[in-house]
Amino acid sequence: METGIKEKIAENLKRIKGNIAEACLRSRRDPLQVRLIAVTKTVDVNIIRTLLELEQLDLAESRVQQLIERHAIIRESISKHLILPDIAPVQKPVVPRWHMIGHLQRNKVKQLLPLVEHIHSVDSLRLAEEINTASARLGLNDKVKIFLEVNTSQEKQKYGLAVGAVTALAEQVETLPNLQIVGLMTMAPLTDDQDICRFCFARLREIFEEIRGEKICGPYFQHLSMGMSQDYVAAVEEGATMVRIGAAIFS
Ligand SMILES: *Cc1c(COP(=O)(O)O)cnc(C)c1O
């Protein structure tokens, strides 16, 4: 790894965290409530090692196959002590947390489940049921932590639930014993207009508060996964607890 690249990434992470902290200040939030997830779908696996050395442990992929491959490579690197954090005074074990953020097909669920911390992209009862059954078959101890993905921009080509369908699905998914809905996820449209993005984030928060107010989900329902490179500041101001950022970390 060229040191230049590593320094660049370290600088970008620092700048992004600074922007998040400022957005939190403006909206009277605690910066510790916002988790930065590095979206590694477009970068080489070497860059993932660099992120881990910089103690950026939350990683996201949007394709199951790529997540599986990289999970295996990184696990091997860690077991061979090829990844050691730079910063920690005492060497701690590196434990990455993998997030699945892309569209998920039901036939891929079983392979994915043992590897991920969160699935951000659940948008149908059939998929939720598949996750529930697969978890039972695999004998997983912990409930699978999922987000319901909402199409807040109502663009036809996008994945995610229609705004009006979220509450009903949350009620149905809550009856499945092996799942835990930890929050809601959305993607704003690709636009430079921050007001449009902010509107989508505010809408997600409204749905979130409605579900919480009606006590449809349990106390673990706490998260808003929203905000990418172009719009994460607005997302944090609107209440994001997880931002998913790729380009801004790597460019
Ligand atoms: C690619 C992707 C991101 C990150 O996008 P950037 O613009 O690179 O920050 C976030 N969320 C999802 C679901 C993605 O597919």
Ligand as a Chemical Component Dictionary entry (heavy atoms), coordinates in Angstrom:
data_LIG
# 
_chem_comp.id                   LIG 
_chem_comp.type                 NON-POLYMER 
_chem_comp.pdbx_formal_charge   0 
_chem_comp.three_letter_code    LIG 
# 
loop_
_chem_comp_atom.comp_id 
_chem_comp_atom.atom_id 
_chem_comp_atom.alt_atom_id 
_chem_comp_atom.type_symbol 
_chem_comp_atom.charge 
_chem_comp_atom.model_Cartn_x 
_chem_comp_atom.model_Cartn_y 
_chem_comp_atom.model_Cartn_z 
_chem_comp_atom.pdbx_ordinal 
LIG C1 C1 C 0 -22.935 3.002 -3.110 1  
LIG C2 C2 C 0 -23.871 3.170 -1.987 2  
LIG C3 C3 C 0 -23.607 4.104 -0.968 3  
LIG C4 C4 C 0 -22.400 5.031 -0.973 4  
LIG O1 O1 O 0 -22.467 5.959 -2.022 5  
LIG P1 P1 P 0 -21.323 7.081 -2.195 6  
LIG O2 O2 O 0 -21.960 8.080 -3.084 7  
LIG O3 O3 O 0 -20.150 6.408 -2.816 8  
LIG O4 O4 O 0 -21.022 7.638 -0.845 9  
LIG C5 C5 C 0 -24.508 4.177 0.085  10 
LIG N1 N1 N 0 -25.609 3.402 0.144  11 
LIG C6 C6 C 0 -25.896 2.499 -0.820 12 
LIG C7 C7 C 0 -27.120 1.677 -0.678 13 
LIG C8 C8 C 0 -25.038 2.356 -1.904 14 
LIG O5 O5 O 0 -25.351 1.467 -2.857 15 
# 
loop_
_chem_comp_bond.comp_id 
_chem_comp_bond.atom_id_1 
_chem_comp_bond.atom_id_2 
_chem_comp_bond.value_order 
_chem_comp_bond.pdbx_ordinal 
LIG C1 C2 SING 1  
LIG C2 C3 SING 2  
LIG C2 C8 DOUB 3  
LIG C3 C4 SING 4  
LIG C3 C5 DOUB 5  
LIG C4 O1 SING 6  
LIG O1 P1 SING 7  
LIG P1 O2 DOUB 8  
LIG P1 O3 SING 9  
LIG P1 O4 SING 10 
LIG C5 N1 SING 11 
LIG N1 C6 DOUB 12 
LIG C6 C7 SING 13 
LIG C6 C8 SING 14 
LIG C8 O5 SING 15 
# 
